[in-house]
Amino acid sequence: MTPAAIRLTVNGRRVTSSAPPLTRLLDVLRGEWNLTGTKEGCGEGECGACTVLVDGAPVNSCLVPIAQMAGVRVTTIEGLKGKHPLQGAFVELGGAQCGICTPGMIMAAVALKSRPSTADMQAGLAGNLCRCTGYAGIYRAIRRATRSR
Amino acid sequence: MTATTKTARVFGSGIRRREDPRLLTGTARYTDDVALPGMVYAAMLRSPHAHARITRLDTSRAKQAPGVVAVFTAADTESVLKPIPCLWLVPGSDLKLSPYRPLAKDVVRYVGDAVAVVVAETSYQAYDALELIEAEYDTLPAVTDPEKATQDAAPELHEQAPGNVAFHWVVQGGDVEAAFRSAEVVVRERIVQQRLLPTAMETHSAVAHYVPVTGELTLWNSTQNPHIVRFACSVVTGIPEDRLRVIAPEVGGGFGSKIAQYPGDFVTVFCSMKLGRPVKWTETRSENYQATTHGRDHVQDVELAATRDGQITGLRCTVWAGMGAYLSTAAPGIPTILHGLMLSGPYRIPALKEDVYGVYTNATPVEAYRGAGRPEATFMLERMINRLAAEIGIDPVDVRRKNLIPPFDDGFDVVTGLKYDSGNYVGALDKVLAHVDYRALRAEQARLRQQGRYMGIGVSTYVEICGLGPSQVAGAVGFQGGLWESAIVRFHPTGKVNVFIGASPHGQGEETTFAQIVADELGVEVTDVKVVHGDTDNTPMGWGTYGSRTTAVGGAALAVATRKIKAKAMLLTGHLLEAAVEDIEYESGRFFVKGTPDRYKTIQDIALLANVAWNLPEGMEAGLEATSFYDPPNFTYPFGAHVAVVEVEPETGRVDLKRYVAVDDCGPQINPVIVEGQVHGGVVQGIGQALWEEAVYDDSGQLLTGSLADYAIPRADQLPEIEVLSTVTPSPHHPLGVKGIGEAGTIASTCTVYNAVIDALAPLKVDAIRMPLTPERVWRALQPSREGA
């Protein structure tokens, strides 16, 4: 049985996946479309490394089957094209070290409202873990980038 | 450090990391991002039991499953794969090695011990087929506590190691028995350095591509030391080193756990050798928690002898260090050389003795974890000093002052036999105390206590050993390798520079800081230098990135290589300007004849002229390239002083970490922004140990904290801003004076926060709580005193 094709928009391009319906969005992004910027840290929704935006909202792509993605707009780290102010601020203020959590961290931060309070940032990034930075550089960067937004 | 001269020096400036653009755009490539044509996927069947005899292992149904290419067990691998070697054979310790097989044969010894591998066309198919392997076991009694494992009734793991003792190592100096006989005060404590899960956010991963027709293997591996992987892989698989290429691409954190040589790596290589196809294996997170090495796991009985006025006279301790089921790559060196030799810390301790028992347990093998041995030593000392202070009624800061080694800049011999390079411990302590206004903090604490609030102040001073190390010493202490580092500096005709290093940074930023070294030494733009690392085919041999040694040793190799370039440039300039080389001077990228600075050659001129080689002095070889294999004359000894302020809520046991200040001295800082990031991250990891993290096994040896939902690494909303300050005491033997900063924060912060919590609870007569200091632990510790109150 051939699974039904799922049509969706990824980083502004319309794409079709014929992966089995329970394939994780994460695996389709990485395996089928070679969008390897989205990382797997735990596969159980605890670390946020696989965060992408689905219709503008942050989602753990390891928890979402492709079958649920019909018609949605997905934005991955590649979709920011390196031009988002957050990316510049992360370089400026030491937001990245080993980099594996960074794409997910940035996607979660992209979804924050403008001029977020510390509490907003903590809530918005509560699901994103970093083992290298102690979070200081990340928070500074987000503060800087969202101030100018 | 801000530049004090008019022209800002690139050495010491917080320039942006050149690693970041690729990390921030998702273009960086980690091992799991490698995809090769024809690649298949491996998944490991792991033991669900902590100790059991394998009675049946039938793979026939799994082999028939959709997409499955092969299933292998020890019966297949044992004729090819040799046991994984332990590479730190600590001498004089009666080390009992037992075979550490890539796939377990007959007996499994921890939950996660690999027993079979499935290779399939997709990773989903491989995992599905794991469930079709029929594995049956006769379970055996298990033991996971290192002290209990040495007791009479404990089950034994290896016939080679009676009583589960893998080694017994002793360090001693001075007359410790006399010190205790004549002691005015003796304080004692049992300290448990709980087992920790390193939790690099990238799990371990390998892609093996063996080409049968050439006999060549390429192995992409999430490792901290690709050259050691090549060496070990050659030993285990029999593939000659010259046919073996190991690539550490981007690596998503290691913290020591990616030093180890893993069964999964060699099994993945085996699968590719058998199938002639590229094979990828990437751990799931729960697999990572079972199969990637853990850290710490000490039970320590400690006694400190002192005078009534706080002078330390002796330290005596016994340590049971859990090794897990097998001796991992560097594991025996951690509770011995990296722990025992640092026991006197920054203090003058005239006599000490420590017995260390390395103990096999039915748990995941232990390996280096950020700090590796030094946090366990620092905690022990800092804890005992506070206990002494409480016993004799003197402020813990004053007890430290009384015992700190006075400032020295070129060598100080300590009781364990080490010679520290340089230190100003009092300077760091003064700085941190002035910054927090220690007296005011104590006054505030007194005020709050009157209101029934429990504020605590923790102060610690530390020194660590890093920059590992002279190879002669490595050999003397049983490390089965060298500890030098290498660098090649290659100038291209256009004046652009490639640097090739044997070390393997993975988040620490040496692509940037090493370019800063070259720019500073030779006057090229920092953007004209590209640093290449992580591929054994295009980098010189090196021993890897761990023990805060990349800048301390690899940076020295690079400095020496740049100076060789400079010497050649001087010779060539002298030839071209018709002057004696003694008369050539160098300043800011220009070589000129003394007294006539307007006639000069730039380093770019020299690069072109040396590369075209039209006019070289007699005997000079063409090209502008230098190689250095740098073996340091001594270790480096960074140090510092940290302060934590907490408030504890007795009703709930909740610890609120209100303030954290770190003063660290790693010598001159090449890039203070990167140093600050290392301190931030390190401090937070150490706080994690103090307050939240513990790998918990149940009585049957099941890992209860087997996922990120159960194992509590620090989250952003639990942390105050970490204030980072520094002092600068250069290492006398390092060409750049630098010492290393990767582990400092972790070494100091666990005991600083712990001492702060105990300080807060002093009015409630609580003097010890087992880590981590979770609300439940703290609350429980308070119950007897509250009932009695």
Contacts between the chains, C-beta under 8 A, distances in Angstrom:
chain1	res1	chain2	res2	distance
A	20	B	124	8.0
A	23	B	124	7.6
A	27	B	123	8.0
A	30	B	33	7.6
A	31	B	35	7.9
A	34	B	35	7.5
A	35	B	26	7.4
A	36	B	26	7.1
A	36	B	29	7.1
A	36	B	33	4.0
A	37	B	25	6.9
A	37	B	26	1.7
A	37	B	27	6.8
A	38	B	26	7.0
A	39	B	30	7.4
A	39	B	201	7.9
A	39	B	202	7.3
A	39	B	252	7.5
A	40	B	32	7.2
A	40	B	203	8.0
A	40	B	282	8.0
A	41	B	201	4.8
A	41	B	202	7.3
A	41	B	203	7.7
A	41	B	285	6.9
A	41	B	708	7.9
A	42	B	285	4.0
A	42	B	707	7.2
A	42	B	708	4.8
A	43	B	284	5.7
A	43	B	285	5.9
A	44	B	285	6.7
A	44	B	707	6.2
A	44	B	708	6.9
A	44	B	709	6.8
A	46	B	285	7.8
A	46	B	707	6.9
A	46	B	708	3.7
A	46	B	709	5.4
A	47	B	201	6.4
A	47	B	285	7.7
A	47	B	708	5.7
A	49	B	201	6.1
A	76	B	26	6.9
A	77	B	24	7.9
A	77	B	25	6.6
A	77	B	26	3.7
A	78	B	25	7.2
A	78	B	26	5.1
A	78	B	27	8.0
A	80	B	25	7.4
A	81	B	25	7.8
A	82	B	21	6.9
A	82	B	24	7.2
A	82	B	25	4.4
A	87	B	24	4.5
A	87	B	25	6.8
A	90	B	20	6.6
A	90	B	24	5.4
A	91	B	16	5.1
A	91	B	17	6.8
A	91	B	20	4.3
A	91	B	21	6.8
A	91	B	24	6.6
A	92	B	16	6.6
A	94	B	17	7.7
A	94	B	673	5.3
A	94	B	674	7.3
A	94	B	676	6.9
A	94	B	677	4.5
A	95	B	20	7.9
A	95	B	24	7.9
A	96	B	17	7.5
A	96	B	19	7.5
A	96	B	20	5.3
A	96	B	23	4.8
A	96	B	24	6.1
A	97	B	253	7.7
A	97	B	507	4.0
A	97	B	508	7.3
A	97	B	509	7.4
A	97	B	677	6.1
A	97	B	681	6.5
A	98	B	23	7.9
A	98	B	200	7.6
A	98	B	201	7.3
A	98	B	202	7.2
A	98	B	250	7.7
A	98	B	251	6.7
A	98	B	252	5.0
A	98	B	253	4.4
A	98	B	506	5.7
A	98	B	507	3.2
A	99	B	19	7.2
A	99	B	20	7.8
A	99	B	22	7.8
A	99	B	23	3.1
A	99	B	24	7.6
A	99	B	28	5.5
A	99	B	250	6.4
A	99	B	252	6.9
A	99	B	507	6.9
A	100	B	30	6.6
A	100	B	200	7.9
A	100	B	201	4.7
A	100	B	202	4.4
A	100	B	250	7.8
A	100	B	252	3.0
A	100	B	253	6.4
A	101	B	201	4.9
A	101	B	252	7.9
A	102	B	23	5.2
A	102	B	24	6.0
A	103	B	24	7.7
A	103	B	26	4.8
A	106	B	24	6.7
A	121	B	716	7.8
A	122	B	716	6.1
A	122	B	717	4.0
A	125	B	716	6.0
A	126	B	715	6.9
A	126	B	716	7.8
A	126	B	717	6.6
A	129	B	201	6.5
A	129	B	708	7.1
A	129	B	713	6.1
A	129	B	715	6.9
A	130	B	201	7.0
A	130	B	716	8.0
A	131	B	199	5.6
A	131	B	200	6.3
A	131	B	201	5.2
A	131	B	253	5.3
A	131	B	255	7.1
A	131	B	681	7.6
A	131	B	685	7.3
A	131	B	713	6.3
A	132	B	201	7.8
A	132	B	253	5.7
A	132	B	507	5.3
A	132	B	677	7.8
A	132	B	681	4.8
A	133	B	677	6.0
A	133	B	680	6.1
A	133	B	681	5.3
A	134	B	677	8.0
A	134	B	680	3.7
A	134	B	681	4.6
A	134	B	682	7.8
A	134	B	683	6.3
A	134	B	684	3.5
A	134	B	685	7.8
A	134	B	714	7.5
A	134	B	719	6.9
A	134	B	722	6.2
A	135	B	680	7.9
A	135	B	684	7.2
A	135	B	714	7.9
A	135	B	716	4.0
A	135	B	719	6.5
A	136	B	677	7.8
A	136	B	680	4.5
A	136	B	721	6.7
A	136	B	722	6.1
A	137	B	677	5.7
A	137	B	680	7.0
A	138	B	716	7.4
A	139	B	716	6.6
